[in-house]
Structures are given as structure tokens and as C-alpha cells.
Amino acid sequence: MKSMQRVALALIALVISAAVPADSRPVAFDVQHSKMTVHVYKQGVFSFFADNHEVNAPLLSGSYDSEAKTIELTVDATKMRVLDPKMTAQKRDSVQANMVGPQVLDVAAHPTISFHSTAIDDADPNRWTVTGTLALRGQTHPIVVHVLKTDATHFSGSATVRQTAFGITPIKIAGGVVSVKDDVNVEFDIALTP
């Protein structure tokens, strides 16, 4: 009788452990409900003739592991889109072609952009400093990301990416009197899968 009770208890424990996910398992990003936007700014003497740009950078995949303290994400560079609603369609298409072309992202050769964290400073449970590596346009360099954790399934934040660090020369127009700033700002709003 006691052996039957032990078997029953063992089975119950097995069922409960299978139903409750392990803390060490990474939780996938809900890419359909997550958003990443790149802000590109103008500079120069005649910058008032140029435009700032807002670019949608759709996530391909991502995960967060609270126990291992790691974050990983991948962006589909081939699907990045210049939004700029105030710009004419023709001008927007031109900016889009420059962005995905060999001079900037070169998506034909480098279709994805990825980030892998190396450390998460979460001394403040709601504001993290995440260090890691960004792989962009065939080069990998360190980067710092600032994260605001809203709750257990949602966080947002930003990072600054210096284009020249990844072999991208900021585009210049009008003989260089107007150019894109070297630093671009990346903002994100990430939802984790329930």
C-alpha cells in the first residue's frame, strides 16, 4: 500500500513539474506584438532641407532567460522599412533603396542583424543595463542597451548604434553640407510569449 502511495505521489510530482515551466528555460519574444524602431537624424548647415527618418525593424526571433541572464534577438534586415509618412512615396523609396543597398545595410549579403547579451546589470529590478554584442553588416562589436522592465512579460528601452563602427559611412547629400548623423537611436518595445 505504501509503495502504491509513493508511486502515486511520484506521478503527481511528475505531472506538476511538467506543467510548470522551469525558470531556466528561455522565454521567446512575441514577435507579432513586439516593436523595434530605428531613428536616423540629419545634421549639417542645410539640414533643414533634409529629413529625419523613422525605420521599422521587424524582429525575426528573440528570447530572454531570467536565470541565465541572457537576451538574444534577431532582426530581419530585408524587411526593414522606412516609414516617414510626411515624405513623398518617391523620396521614401529612394531612402529605402539607399538603406538596404550596399552603401548602408547591404541586406543582400547580410540579411539579419543580431544581438547577444554578455551581461545584465539588474541591481534595480525595473531598470537594467545590458551589455552585449551586435552583429551588423558582417561585423560584431560591443554595445550597451538600456532596458525598462514594465512587468514579467514586457520591457522597453533603447540603444545608440554608431554606424562607422560597423563599416557604414553616413550618407551625405548636397556636396556634404547635409548628412546623416553617425549615431542612430534604436528603440524597442518587447512582449514575451505568455
N, CA, C and O atoms as a DFTB+ gen file, in Angstrom:
776 C
 N C O
     1  1       0.825      -1.200       0.000
     2  2       0.000       0.000       0.000
     3  2       0.863       1.255       0.000
     4  3       0.605       2.198      -0.748
     5  1       1.913       1.257       0.866
     6  2       2.785       2.420       0.918
     7  2       3.510       2.610      -0.397
     8  3       3.728       3.743      -0.826
     9  1       3.886       1.520      -1.045
    10  2       4.582       1.648      -2.326
    11  2       3.649       2.231      -3.384
    12  3       4.101       2.976      -4.253
    13  1       2.355       1.907      -3.329
    14  2       1.379       2.468      -4.263
    15  2       1.235       3.979      -4.032
    16  3       1.118       4.743      -4.991
    17  1       1.242       4.412      -2.759
    18  2       1.150       5.829      -2.441
    19  2       2.379       6.566      -2.960
    20  3       2.265       7.671      -3.491
    21  1       3.551       5.958      -2.808
    22  2       4.793       6.578      -3.302
    23  2       4.752       6.736      -4.819
    24  3       5.147       7.771      -5.355
    25  1       4.274       5.712      -5.499
    26  2       4.162       5.776      -6.958
    27  2       3.186       6.873      -7.356
    28  3       3.451       7.636      -8.284
    29  1       2.053       6.956      -6.654
    30  2       1.054       7.984      -6.959
    31  2       1.627       9.371      -6.715
    32  3       1.423      10.274      -7.527
    33  1       2.338       9.555      -5.614
    34  2       2.958      10.853      -5.316
    35  2       4.013      11.211      -6.359
    36  3       4.113      12.361      -6.786
    37  1       4.782      10.230      -6.755
    38  2       5.807      10.467      -7.782
    39  2       5.164      10.882      -9.101
    40  3       5.661      11.779      -9.783
    41  1       4.054      10.228      -9.460
    42  2       3.347      10.579     -10.700
    43  2       2.781      12.003     -10.620
    44  3       2.867      12.762     -11.585
    45  1       2.203      12.361      -9.465
    46  2       1.662      13.716      -9.287
    47  2       2.781      14.744      -9.400
    48  3       2.625      15.769     -10.064
    49  1       3.899      14.471      -8.755
    50  2       5.045      15.391      -8.827
    51  2       5.534      15.536     -10.257
    52  3       5.893      16.633     -10.683
    53  1       5.549      14.443     -10.997
    54  2       5.989      14.477     -12.395
    55  2       5.052      15.327     -13.244
    56  3       5.498      16.126     -14.067
    57  1       3.745      15.146     -13.035
    58  2       2.747      15.916     -13.794
    59  2       2.871      17.407     -13.469
    60  3       2.840      18.242     -14.373
    61  1       3.013      17.746     -12.178
    62  2       3.143      19.154     -11.778
    63  2       4.410      19.762     -12.354
    64  3       4.381      20.883     -12.862
    65  1       5.519      19.041     -12.284
    66  2       6.780      19.599     -12.805
    67  2       6.720      19.781     -14.314
    68  3       7.358      20.686     -14.851
    69  1       5.963      18.934     -15.005
    70  2       5.836      19.100     -16.458
    71  2       4.951      20.292     -16.798
    72  3       5.145      20.944     -17.824
    73  1       3.968      20.578     -15.924
    74  2       3.032      21.676     -16.191
    75  2       3.630      23.037     -15.884
    76  3       3.225      24.032     -16.485
    77  1       4.590      23.106     -14.958
    78  2       5.195      24.381     -14.579
    79  2       6.524      24.533     -15.303
    80  3       7.417      23.713     -15.090
    81  1       6.699      25.557     -16.160
    82  2       7.947      25.698     -16.892
    83  2       9.111      26.002     -15.956
    84  3       8.960      26.712     -14.961
    85  1      10.257      25.462     -16.289
    86  2      11.463      25.715     -15.489
    87  2      11.903      27.151     -15.679
    88  3      11.833      27.688     -16.784
    89  1      12.360      27.779     -14.591
    90  2      12.796      29.172     -14.646
    91  2      13.965      29.362     -15.590
    92  3      14.134      30.439     -16.161
    93  1      14.778      28.324     -15.760
    94  2      15.985      28.488     -16.565
    95  2      15.707      28.419     -18.069
    96  3      16.591      28.683     -18.884
    97  1      14.468      28.061     -18.427
    98  2      14.141      27.968     -19.838
    99  2      13.962      29.353     -20.441
   100  3      13.251      30.176     -19.865
   101  1      14.578      29.635     -21.572
   102  2      14.361      30.950     -22.190
   103  2      12.897      31.135     -22.591
   104  3      12.231      30.190     -23.014
   105  1      12.415      32.356     -22.450
   106  2      11.062      32.695     -22.878
   107  2      11.187      33.439     -24.200
   108  3      11.925      34.419     -24.307
   109  1      10.464      32.966     -25.198
   110  2      10.545      33.573     -26.534
   111  2       9.854      34.926     -26.566
   112  3       8.888      35.163     -25.841
   113  1      10.363      35.808     -27.417
   114  2       9.694      37.077     -27.678
   115  2       8.439      36.809     -28.499
   116  3       8.431      35.938     -29.369
   117  1       7.397      37.551     -28.219
   118  2       6.201      37.536     -29.051
   119  2       6.458      38.548     -30.173
   120  3       6.163      39.734     -30.027
   121  1       7.006      38.073     -31.282
   122  2       7.451      38.988     -32.335
   123  2       6.284      39.734     -32.988
   124  3       6.476      40.817     -33.541
   125  1       5.080      39.162     -32.928
   126  2       3.919      39.840     -33.506
   127  2       3.497      41.063     -32.685
   128  3       2.906      42.002     -33.219
   129  1       3.805      41.045     -31.388
   130  2       3.406      42.143     -30.510
   131  2       4.600      42.932     -29.988
   132  3       4.475      43.700     -29.034
   133  1       5.736      42.743     -30.604
   134  2       6.940      43.491     -30.244
   135  2       7.259      44.468     -31.363
   136  3       6.876      44.262     -32.514
   137  1       7.966      45.532     -31.010
   138  2       8.249      46.572     -31.998
   139  2       9.655      47.113     -31.792
   140  3      10.087      47.331     -30.660
   141  1      10.365      47.330     -32.892
   142  2      11.676      47.963     -32.837
   143  2      11.715      49.046     -33.909
   144  3      11.355      48.812     -35.062
   145  1      12.160      50.239     -33.507
   146  2      12.205      51.377     -34.420
   147  2      13.590      52.006     -34.379
   148  3      14.158      52.210     -33.306
   149  1      14.125      52.310     -35.546
   150  2      15.424      52.971     -35.659
   151  2      15.168      54.417     -36.058
   152  3      14.449      54.684     -37.022
   153  1      15.759      55.352     -35.313
   154  2      15.627      56.776     -35.613
   155  2      16.960      57.278     -36.163
   156  3      18.001      57.169     -35.514
   157  1      16.903      57.829     -37.372
   158  2      18.091      58.340     -38.057
   159  2      17.920      59.851     -38.187
   160  3      16.902      60.333     -38.683
   161  1      18.941      60.594     -37.730
   162  2      18.819      62.055     -37.692
   163  2      19.768      62.730     -38.677
   164  3      20.816      62.191     -39.029
   165  1      19.377      63.904     -39.103
   166  2      20.155      64.703     -40.059
   167  2      21.052      65.683     -39.319
   168  3      20.838      65.968     -38.140
   169  1      22.052      66.194     -40.016
   170  2      22.914      67.244     -39.478
   171  2      23.521      68.013     -40.640
   172  3      23.468      67.571     -41.787
   173  1      24.091      69.154     -40.336
   174  2      24.753      69.953     -41.363
   175  2      24.146      71.334     -41.490
   176  3      23.077      71.621     -40.952
   177  1      24.863      72.189     -42.222
   178  2      24.473      73.585     -42.390
   179  2      23.067      73.725     -42.963
   180  3      22.287      74.564     -42.514
   181  1      22.751      72.901     -43.954
   182  2      21.436      72.991     -44.599
   183  2      20.538      71.818     -44.220
   184  3      19.731      71.359     -45.028
   185  1      20.682      71.337     -42.986
   186  2      19.914      70.163     -42.572
   187  2      18.407      70.408     -42.570
   188  3      17.623      69.460     -42.607
   189  1      17.997      71.688     -42.526
   190  2      16.561      71.980     -42.561
   191  2      15.943      71.585     -43.897
   192  3      14.720      71.501     -44.009
   193  1      16.784      71.338     -44.926
   194  2      16.275      70.873     -46.217
   195  2      16.121      69.351     -46.250
   196  3      15.495      68.805     -47.159
   197  1      16.691      68.676     -45.259
   198  2      16.685      67.213     -45.252
   199  2      15.643      66.695     -44.256
   200  3      14.928      67.471     -43.622
   201  1      15.576      65.384     -44.138
   202  2      14.580      64.751     -43.268
   203  2      15.242      63.822     -42.261
   204  3      16.251      63.181     -42.554
   205  1      14.656      63.762     -41.068
   206  2      14.975      62.683     -40.148
   207  2      14.199      61.466     -40.629
   208  3      13.193      61.605     -41.325
   209  1      14.656      60.280     -40.263
   210  2      13.986      59.071     -40.743
   211  2      13.598      58.165     -39.579
   212  3      14.294      58.069     -38.569
   213  1      12.473      57.516     -39.764
   214  2      11.997      56.517     -38.817
   215  2      11.870      55.202     -39.568
   216  3      11.200      55.124     -40.598
   217  1      12.526      54.163     -39.038
   218  2      12.599      52.888     -39.742
   219  2      12.042      51.776     -38.856
   220  3      12.449      51.625     -37.704
   221  1      11.113      51.003     -39.402
   222  2      10.587      49.839     -38.701
   223  2      11.573      48.681     -38.905
   224  3      11.951      48.370     -40.034
   225  1      11.986      48.045     -37.791
   226  2      12.930      46.928     -37.847
   227  2      12.260      45.700     -37.238
   228  3      12.344      45.496     -36.027
   229  1      11.594      44.876     -38.054
   230  2      10.826      43.745     -37.509
   231  2      11.714      42.642     -36.930
   232  3      12.727      42.253     -37.512
   233  1      11.294      42.161     -35.767
   234  2      12.020      41.067     -35.128
   235  2      11.704      39.745     -35.813
   236  3      10.550      39.440     -36.114
   237  1      12.744      38.977     -36.049
   238  2      12.611      37.639     -36.607
   239  2      12.447      36.639     -35.466
   240  3      11.645      35.709     -35.548
   241  1      13.229      36.848     -34.390
   242  2      13.152      35.981     -33.219
   243  2      13.818      36.687     -32.043
   244  3      14.493      37.703     -32.210
   245  1      13.616      36.131     -30.858
   246  2      14.256      36.667     -29.667
   247  2      13.874      35.851     -28.454
   248  3      12.856      35.159     -28.457
   249  1      14.699      35.931     -27.403
   250  2      14.385      35.212     -26.174
   251  2      15.052      35.880     -24.983
   252  3      16.046      36.594     -25.114
   253  1      14.467      35.622     -23.808
   254  2      15.011      36.125     -22.548
   255  2      15.060      34.966     -21.564
   256  3      14.064      34.270     -21.364
   257  1      16.216      34.763     -20.955
   258  2      16.396      33.716     -19.962
   259  2      16.712      34.401     -18.633
   260  3      17.812      34.919     -18.442
   261  1      15.742      34.403     -17.716
   262  2      15.906      35.135     -16.455
   263  2      16.950      34.497     -15.545
   264  3      17.622      35.200     -14.791
   265  1      17.093      33.183     -15.605
   266  2      18.071      32.526     -14.729
   267  2      19.492      32.671     -15.260
   268  3      20.415      32.972     -14.503
   269  1      19.666      32.458     -16.555
   270  2      20.994      32.604     -17.156
   271  2      21.345      34.071     -17.394
   272  3      22.490      34.407     -17.696
   273  1      20.339      34.938     -17.253
   274  2      20.504      36.378     -17.505
   275  2      21.050      36.630     -18.905
   276  3      22.115      37.222     -19.081
   277  1      20.295      36.166     -19.895
   278  2      20.686      36.393     -21.283
   279  2      19.488      36.869     -22.095
   280  3      18.344      36.486     -21.851
   281  1      19.793      37.710     -23.058
   282  2      18.806      38.183     -24.033
   283  2      19.422      37.996     -25.410
   284  3      20.585      38.332     -25.635
   285  1      18.634      37.458     -26.324
   286  2      19.083      37.308     -27.710
   287  2      17.954      37.764     -28.616
   288  3      16.779      37.530     -28.331
   289  1      18.320      38.413     -29.707
   290  2      17.304      38.773     -30.686
   291  2      17.912      38.864     -32.074
   292  3      19.107      39.102     -32.245
   293  1      17.045      38.664     -33.058
   294  2      17.448      38.760     -34.452
   295  2      16.427      39.598     -35.200
   296  3      15.220      39.404     -35.056
   297  1      16.925      40.534     -36.001
   298  2      16.083      41.403     -36.829
   299  2      16.218      40.961     -38.277
   300  3      17.313      40.640     -38.738
   301  1      15.109      40.947     -38.985
   302  2      15.119      40.636     -40.412
   303  2      15.422      41.930     -41.172
   304  3      14.520      42.724     -41.436
   305  1      16.680      42.135     -41.518
   306  2      17.096      43.378     -42.189
   307  2      16.427      43.542     -43.548
   308  3      16.236      44.667     -44.011
   309  1      16.071      42.438     -44.190
   310  2      15.445      42.519     -45.523
   311  2      14.038      43.107     -45.449
   312  3      13.498      43.560     -46.458
   313  1      13.443      43.101     -44.251
   314  2      12.081      43.619     -44.095
   315  2      12.038      44.962     -43.369
   316  3      10.959      45.453     -43.035
   317  1      13.201      45.556     -43.125
   318  2      13.214      46.883     -42.519
   319  2      12.602      47.877     -43.494
   320  3      12.896      47.837     -44.688
   321  1      11.753      48.769     -42.993
   322  2      11.044      49.705     -43.865
   323  2      11.137      51.127     -43.341
   324  3      10.953      51.381     -42.151
   325  1      11.428      52.055     -44.258
   326  2      11.413      53.487     -43.945
   327  2       9.951      53.900     -43.847
   328  3       9.192      53.694     -44.793
   329  1       9.540      54.480     -42.720
   330  2       8.144      54.856     -42.515
   331  2       7.858      56.271     -43.015
   332  3       7.014      56.452     -43.893
   333  1       8.531      57.255     -42.484
   334  2       8.457      58.662     -42.900
   335  2       7.166      59.047     -43.628
   336  3       7.205      59.297     -44.833
   337  1       6.031      59.103     -42.938
   338  2       4.752      59.352     -43.604
   339  2       4.636      60.722     -44.273
   340  3       3.826      60.882     -45.186
   341  1       5.418      61.710     -43.848
   342  2       5.325      63.046     -44.455
   343  2       6.116      63.149     -45.759
   344  3       5.989      64.136     -46.485
   345  1       6.918      62.151     -46.055
   346  2       7.754      62.171     -47.243
   347  2       6.966      61.645     -48.451
   348  3       6.087      60.798     -48.298
   349  1       7.278      62.141     -49.628
   350  2       6.613      61.618     -50.827
   351  2       7.022      60.160     -51.021
   352  3       8.093      59.739     -50.583
   353  1       6.163      59.406     -51.676
   354  2       6.446      57.980     -51.901
   355  2       7.747      57.791     -52.681
   356  3       8.520      56.877     -52.395
   357  1       7.984      58.655     -53.660
   358  2       9.199      58.554     -54.480
   359  2      10.461      58.783     -53.642
   360  3      11.447      58.059     -53.777
   361  1      10.415      59.794     -52.781
   362  2      11.569      60.083     -51.937
   363  2      11.777      58.975     -50.903
   364  3      12.909      58.589     -50.612
   365  1      10.669      58.468     -50.351
   366  2      10.744      57.385     -49.380
   367  2      11.359      56.138     -50.017
   368  3      12.168      55.454     -49.390
   369  1      10.975      55.842     -51.263
   370  2      11.539      54.697     -51.983
   371  2      13.045      54.864     -52.194
   372  3      13.802      53.895     -52.127
   373  1      13.468      56.095     -52.447
   374  2      14.896      56.378     -52.633
   375  2      15.675      56.153     -51.340
   376  3      16.755      55.561     -51.352
   377  1      15.115      56.633     -50.216
   378  2      15.756      56.436     -48.912
   379  2      15.802      54.941     -48.585
   380  3      16.806      54.443     -48.074
   381  1      14.715      54.234     -48.881
   382  2      14.651      52.787     -48.644
   383  2      15.737      52.069     -49.443
   384  3      16.437      51.210     -48.906
   385  1      15.878      52.411     -50.702
   386  2      16.889      51.771     -51.560
   387  2      18.294      52.029     -51.030
   388  3      19.131      51.126     -51.026
   389  1      18.562      53.259     -50.582
   390  2      19.880      53.564     -50.001
   391  2      20.124      52.750     -48.734
   392  3      21.220      52.228     -48.528
   393  1      19.099      52.641     -47.885
   394  2      19.253      51.953     -46.605
   395  2      19.566      50.466     -46.785
   396  3      20.457      49.940     -46.118
   397  1      18.851      49.788     -47.671
   398  2      19.056      48.346     -47.827
   399  2      20.196      48.016     -48.794
   400  3      20.637      46.870     -48.875
   401  1      20.665      49.020     -49.520
   402  2      21.709      48.807     -50.525
   403  2      23.097      48.603     -49.944
   404  3      23.282      48.649     -48.728
   405  1      24.081      48.376     -50.824
   406  2      25.442      48.054     -50.389
   407  2      26.143      49.158     -49.608
   408  3      27.094      48.883     -48.876
   409  1      25.692      50.398     -49.752
   410  2      26.339      51.507     -49.058
   411  2      26.021      51.527     -47.562
   412  3      26.819      52.013     -46.760
   413  1      24.839      50.991     -47.186
   414  2      24.437      51.051     -45.778
   415  2      24.306      49.628     -45.217
   416  3      25.307      49.067     -44.771
   417  1      23.124      49.033     -45.224
   418  2      22.933      47.719     -44.590
   419  2      23.391      46.542     -45.439
   420  3      23.747      45.494     -44.899
   421  1      23.386      46.695     -46.743
   422  2      23.800      45.622     -47.666
   423  2      23.068      44.319     -47.325
   424  3      23.692      43.296     -47.046
   425  1      21.717      44.380     -47.354
   426  2      20.911      43.239     -46.929
   427  2      21.053      42.024     -47.836
   428  3      20.764      40.905     -47.411
   429  1      21.490      42.221     -49.072
   430  2      21.704      41.067     -49.951
   431  2      22.804      40.167     -49.389
   432  3      22.717      38.943     -49.481
   433  1      23.821      40.768     -48.818
   434  2      24.935      39.998     -48.234
   435  2      24.728      39.705     -46.750
   436  3      25.239      38.713     -46.230
   437  1      23.973      40.578     -46.070
   438  2      23.798      40.444     -44.617
   439  2      22.311      40.604     -44.269
   440  3      21.891      41.675     -43.832
   441  1      21.517      39.546     -44.462
   442  2      20.065      39.663     -44.302
   443  2      19.551      39.775     -42.870
   444  3      18.380      40.096     -42.667
   445  1      20.400      39.518     -41.870
   446  2      19.939      39.626     -40.490
   447  2      20.886      40.491     -39.661
   448  3      22.060      40.662     -39.987
   449  1      20.331      41.023     -38.586
   450  2      21.081      41.780     -37.576
   451  2      20.771      41.084     -36.260
   452  3      19.607      40.812     -35.965
   453  1      21.804      40.790     -35.459
   454  2      21.533      40.062     -34.222
   455  2      22.247      40.678     -33.027
   456  3      23.290      41.319     -33.156
   457  1      21.646      40.459     -31.858
   458  2      22.203      40.923     -30.594
   459  2      22.249      39.748     -29.634
   460  3      21.302      38.966     -29.545
   461  1      23.369      39.629     -28.909
   462  2      23.524      38.596     -27.881
   463  2      24.096      39.266     -26.637
   464  3      25.183      39.844     -26.680
   465  1      23.370      39.188     -25.539
   466  2      23.847      39.833     -24.318
   467  2      25.017      39.056     -23.716
   468  3      25.099      37.835     -23.843
   469  1      25.909      39.779     -23.067
   470  2      27.018      39.162     -22.336
   471  2      26.875      39.381     -20.837
   472  3      27.450      38.631     -20.048
   473  1      26.114      40.403     -20.428
   474  2      25.869      40.669     -19.007
   475  2      24.634      41.543     -18.856
   476  3      24.360      42.415     -19.681
   477  1      23.893      41.287     -17.777
   478  2      22.728      42.110     -17.449
   479  2      22.906      42.610     -16.021
   480  3      22.966      41.823     -15.076
   481  1      22.991      43.927     -15.881
   482  2      23.049      44.537     -14.557
   483  2      21.614      44.873     -14.172
   484  3      21.044      45.858     -14.641
   485  1      21.039      44.031     -13.303
   486  2      19.649      44.230     -12.882
   487  2      19.549      44.511     -11.387
   488  3      18.610      44.070     -10.725
   489  1      20.537      45.259     -10.856
   490  2      20.507      45.642      -9.445
   491  2      19.210      46.379      -9.129
   492  3      18.621      46.183      -8.066
   493  1      18.768      47.229     -10.057
   494  2      17.439      47.825      -9.979
   495  2      16.533      46.903     -10.797
   496  3      16.725      46.793     -12.008
   497  1      15.557      46.238     -10.181
   498  2      14.761      45.249     -10.910
   499  2      13.960      45.809     -12.086
   500  3      13.511      45.050     -12.945
   501  1      13.780      47.125     -12.129
   502  2      12.990      47.724     -13.202
   503  2      13.814      48.445     -14.263
   504  3      13.297      48.747     -15.339
   505  1      15.087      48.728     -13.982
   506  2      15.956      49.418     -14.942
   507  2      17.265      48.656     -15.054
   508  3      18.055      48.597     -14.112
   509  1      17.477      48.074     -16.227
   510  2      18.661      47.249     -16.435
   511  2      19.632      47.948     -17.379
   512  3      19.237      48.757     -18.219
   513  1      20.898      47.618     -17.223
   514  2      21.904      47.964     -18.212
   515  2      22.396      46.641     -18.776
   516  3      22.959      45.815     -18.057
   517  1      22.180      46.453     -20.056
   518  2      22.539      45.195     -20.710
   519  2      23.708      45.450     -21.645
   520  3      23.631      46.317     -22.516
   521  1      24.776      44.710     -21.473
   522  2      25.905      44.788     -22.400
   523  2      25.882      43.531     -23.256
   524  3      25.452      42.464     -22.818
   525  1      26.350      43.682     -24.471
   526  2      26.348      42.536     -25.365
   527  2      27.039      42.865     -26.659
   528  3      27.731      43.877     -26.778
   529  1      26.842      41.990     -27.635
   530  2      27.456      42.190     -28.949
   531  2      26.371      42.304     -30.003
   532  3      25.378      41.577     -29.990
   533  1      26.592      43.241     -30.918
   534  2      25.683      43.456     -32.036
   535  2      26.400      43.028     -33.306
   536  3      27.504      43.489     -33.596
   537  1      25.761      42.142     -34.059
   538  2      26.294      41.704     -35.350
   539  2      25.501      42.412     -36.444
   540  3      24.307      42.171     -36.621
   541  1      26.183      43.282     -37.168
   542  2      25.545      44.130     -38.171
   543  2      26.472      44.269     -39.371
   544  3      27.639      44.637     -39.233
   545  1      25.942      43.972     -40.533
   546  2      26.688      44.162     -41.781
   547  2      28.034      43.431     -41.790
   548  3      29.031      43.947     -42.294
   549  1      28.045      42.212     -41.219
   550  2      29.248      41.382     -41.248
   551  2      30.269      41.711     -40.173
   552  3      31.355      41.130     -40.166
   553  1      29.951      42.630     -39.262
   554  2      30.868      42.974     -38.178
   555  2      30.154      42.814     -36.844
   556  3      28.941      43.003     -36.746
   557  1      30.925      42.463     -35.818
   558  2      30.369      42.289     -34.480
   559  2      31.133      43.175     -33.509
   560  3      32.359      43.109     -33.421
   561  1      30.393      44.006     -32.780
   562  2      31.007      44.943     -31.830
   563  2      30.173      45.032     -30.566
   564  3      28.976      44.745     -30.588
   565  1      30.811      45.436     -29.442
   566  2      30.059      45.593     -28.193
   567  2      29.090      46.764     -28.261
   568  3      29.295      47.733     -28.993
   569  1      28.033      46.640     -27.475
   570  2      27.011      47.682     -27.417
   571  2      26.362      47.650     -26.028
   572  3      26.330      46.609     -25.372
   573  1      25.851      48.792     -25.596
   574  2      25.144      48.886     -24.307
   575  2      23.685      49.218     -24.592
   576  3      23.380      50.111     -25.382
   577  1      22.790      48.487     -23.936
   578  2      21.350      48.671     -24.112
   579  2      20.746      49.027     -22.756
   580  3      21.056      48.396     -21.745
   581  1      19.886      50.036     -22.744
   582  2      19.191      50.447     -21.519
   583  2      17.762      49.913     -21.576
   584  3      17.030      50.168     -22.532
   585  1      17.379      49.169     -20.543
   586  2      16.097      48.462     -20.543
   587  2      15.252      48.900     -19.355
   588  3      15.744      49.023     -18.234
   589  1      13.975      49.134     -19.623
   590  2      12.986      49.427     -18.597
   591  2      12.025      48.241     -18.566
   592  3      11.301      47.990     -19.529
   593  1      12.027      47.520     -17.452
   594  2      11.145      46.352     -17.327
   595  2       9.816      46.804     -16.752
   596  3       9.753      47.299     -15.627
   597  1       8.749      46.633     -17.530
   598  2       7.421      47.056     -17.098
   599  2       6.807      46.018     -16.171
   600  3       6.301      46.352     -15.100
   601  1       6.853      44.760     -16.590
   602  2       6.357      43.652     -15.779
   603  2       7.061      42.383     -16.243
   604  3       8.035      42.449     -16.993
   605  1       6.574      41.237     -15.801
   606  2       7.258      39.974     -16.098
   607  2       7.228      39.605     -17.578
   608  3       8.017      38.768     -18.018
   609  1       6.330      40.214     -18.353
   610  2       6.214      39.828     -19.763
   611  2       6.425      40.982     -20.741
   612  3       6.127      40.854     -21.929
   613  1       6.939      42.112     -20.244
   614  2       7.040      43.264     -21.127
   615  2       8.199      44.163     -20.723
   616  3       8.345      44.493     -19.546
   617  1       9.036      44.567     -21.698
   618  2      10.073      45.544     -21.415
   619  2      10.346      46.408     -22.634
   620  3      10.057      46.024     -23.768
   621  1      10.908      47.579     -22.379
   622  2      11.199      48.524     -23.444
   623  2      12.565      49.120     -23.186
   624  3      13.174      48.863     -22.148
   625  1      13.048      49.915     -24.125
   626  2      14.344      50.541     -23.916
   627  2      14.930      51.103     -25.183
   628  3      14.241      51.288     -26.186
   629  1      16.248      51.380     -25.115
   630  2      16.909      51.999     -26.265
   631  2      18.398      51.713     -26.246
   632  3      18.968      51.299     -25.236
   633  1      19.004      51.948     -27.393
   634  2      20.454      51.810     -27.552
   635  2      20.891      52.764     -28.649
   636  3      20.107      53.118     -29.529
   637  1      22.141      53.174     -28.588
   638  2      22.720      54.008     -29.636
   639  2      23.712      53.161     -30.418
   640  3      24.554      52.472     -29.842
   641  1      23.597      53.225     -31.736
   642  2      24.499      52.471     -32.611
   643  2      25.274      53.460     -33.467
   644  3      24.680      54.287     -34.158
   645  1      26.587      53.377     -33.422
   646  2      27.443      54.230     -34.244
   647  2      27.706      53.506     -35.567
   648  3      28.336      52.449     -35.589
   649  1      27.221      54.082     -36.659
   650  2      27.307      53.431     -37.961
   651  2      28.744      53.127     -38.386
   652  3      29.027      52.041     -38.891
   653  1      29.646      54.083     -38.180
   654  2      31.021      53.889     -38.641
   655  2      31.710      52.729     -37.937
   656  3      32.657      52.158     -38.479
   657  1      31.254      52.370     -36.744
   658  2      31.826      51.219     -36.038
   659  2      31.577      49.926     -36.803
   660  3      32.302      48.946     -36.632
   661  1      30.551      49.926     -37.645
   662  2      30.185      48.735     -38.407
   663  2      30.499      48.878     -39.897
   664  3      29.965      48.146     -40.730
   665  1      31.365      49.822     -40.211
   666  2      31.799      49.992     -41.599
   667  2      30.813      50.723     -42.485
   668  3      30.902      50.636     -43.709
   669  1      29.871      51.444     -41.885
   670  2      28.890      52.211     -42.663
   671  2      29.298      53.678     -42.646
   672  3      29.472      54.270     -41.581
   673  1      29.448      54.254     -43.818
   674  2      29.737      55.684     -43.918
   675  2      28.405      56.419     -44.019
   676  3      27.662      56.202     -44.977
   677  1      28.079      57.293     -43.045
   678  2      26.806      58.015     -43.102
   679  2      26.635      58.756     -44.428
   680  3      27.553      59.420     -44.909
   681  1      25.464      58.630     -44.993
   682  2      25.168      59.225     -46.299
   683  2      25.228      60.743     -46.224
   684  3      24.756      61.358     -45.268
   685  1      25.830      61.339     -47.273
   686  2      25.909      62.797     -47.400
   687  2      25.236      63.196     -48.701
   688  3      25.291      62.480     -49.701
   689  1      24.593      64.368     -48.661
   690  2      23.982      64.903     -49.876
   691  2      24.374      66.367     -50.020
   692  3      24.914      66.975     -49.096
   693  1      24.099      66.906     -51.164
   694  2      24.380      68.324     -51.460
   695  2      25.843      68.663     -51.173
   696  3      26.149      69.666     -50.528
   697  1      26.730      67.813     -51.661
   698  2      28.163      68.066     -51.501
   699  2      28.640      67.964     -50.073
   700  3      29.695      68.497     -49.728
   701  1      27.864      67.275     -49.224
   702  2      28.277      67.063     -47.841
   703  2      27.775      68.100     -46.859
   704  3      28.047      67.995     -45.663
   705  1      27.034      69.121     -47.343
   706  2      26.527      70.132     -46.409
   707  2      25.352      69.596     -45.587
   708  3      24.964      70.196     -44.584
   709  1      24.793      68.471     -46.014
   710  2      23.762      67.776     -45.256
   711  2      24.177      66.312     -45.175
   712  3      24.568      65.716     -46.179
   713  1      24.091      65.741     -43.990
   714  2      24.444      64.329     -43.842
   715  2      23.622      63.683     -42.742
   716  3      22.952      64.353     -41.956
   717  1      23.695      62.370     -42.713
   718  2      23.058      61.594     -41.658
   719  2      24.030      61.557     -40.486
   720  3      25.232      61.380     -40.687
   721  1      23.530      61.720     -39.275
   722  2      24.392      61.626     -38.095
   723  2      24.938      60.201     -37.985
   724  3      24.275      59.236     -38.363
   725  1      26.154      60.093     -37.463
   726  2      26.795      58.790     -37.309
   727  2      26.020      57.916     -36.321
   728  3      25.844      56.720     -36.557
   729  1      25.560      58.504     -35.224
   730  2      24.827      57.747     -34.212
   731  2      23.346      57.675     -34.556
   732  3      22.705      58.694     -34.812
   733  1      22.812      56.454     -34.559
   734  2      21.367      56.266     -34.734
   735  2      20.813      55.711     -33.422
   736  3      21.511      55.017     -32.683
   737  1      19.557      56.026     -33.149
   738  2      18.922      55.589     -31.910
   739  2      17.940      54.461     -32.201
   740  3      17.080      54.577     -33.074
   741  1      18.082      53.375     -31.458
   742  2      17.187      52.225     -31.614
   743  2      16.296      52.153     -30.383
   744  3      16.790      52.114     -29.256
   745  1      14.993      52.134     -30.594
   746  2      14.036      51.999     -29.500
   747  2      13.254      50.710     -29.696
   748  3      12.955      50.323     -30.826
   749  1      12.924      50.051     -28.600
   750  2      12.195      48.791     -28.717
   751  2      11.147      48.669     -27.631
   752  3      11.253      49.267     -26.559
   753  1      10.145      47.887     -27.936
   754  2       9.050      47.576     -27.025
   755  2       8.806      46.086     -27.204
   756  3       8.223      45.667     -28.204
   757  1       9.252      45.279     -26.234
   758  2       9.244      43.826     -26.390
   759  2       8.199      43.183     -25.499
   760  3       8.098      43.482     -24.309
   761  1       7.418      42.284     -26.107
   762  2       6.461      41.464     -25.356
   763  2       6.982      40.030     -25.361
   764  3       7.420      39.528     -26.396
   765  1       6.934      39.378     -24.210
   766  2       7.316      37.980     -24.130
   767  2       6.084      37.109     -24.335
   768  3       4.965      37.536     -24.048
   769  1       6.282      35.905     -24.823
   770  2       5.138      34.996     -25.002
   771  2       4.609      34.612     -23.628
   772  3       5.384      34.436     -22.688
   773  1       3.297      34.483     -23.510
   774  2       2.696      34.151     -22.196
   775  2       3.169      32.786     -21.711
   776  3       2.773      32.342     -20.634
